Amino acid sequence: MFAVFQAGGHQYRVSQGDQITVDFLEGKKEGDKVSFSNILLVGGAKTTVGAPFVSGASIEAVVKTQTFNKKVLIGKFKRRKDYKRTRGHKQPVTVLEISGINS
């Protein structure tokens, strides 16, 4: 069984036991349980498509870590003006392990 759900403006296709990286979830710690109710599709023996969401369906997940993505480097350069700037950004993310899909 698999499901497609929406979290933080992104859509994810998951099945039980998968580990996914989503946008940072505020106020969550390692080991906390998270539930998502914005289920767009539940697939398996019988596929259910929501309009826009599947009613009564949810996804249960456990927070594994709160971490950061790889650093993205931004460089500015103007030729012949002795102007160079380098900046970086690390986006905070949450790693989840899917523990169950309720349809």
ZINORSUL-V747946 format. One record per backbone hydrogen bond with DSSP energy under -0.5 kcal/mol. NH is the residue of the N-H (numbers start at 0). CO is the residue of the C=O. Records with the same first field share a line. If there is no record, write none. Layout:
BEGIN
NH=CO ; CO
END
This chain:
BEGIN
1=42
2=13
3=40
4=11
5=37
6=9
9=6
11=4
13=2 ; 11
15=0
16=97
17=14
19=95
21=19 ; 93
23=91
25=23
27=24
30=62
31=28
33=60
35=58
38=36
39=3 ; 37
40=3
41=47
42=1
47=41
49=39
50=52
53=38
54=52
56=53
57=101
58=35
59=99
60=33
61=96
62=31
63=94
64=94
66=64 ; 92
68=90
71=88
72=70
73=86
75=84
77=82
80=77
82=77
83=81
84=75
86=73
88=71
90=88
92=66
93=21
94=64
95=19 ; 93
96=61
97=17
98=59
99=59
101=57
102=100
END
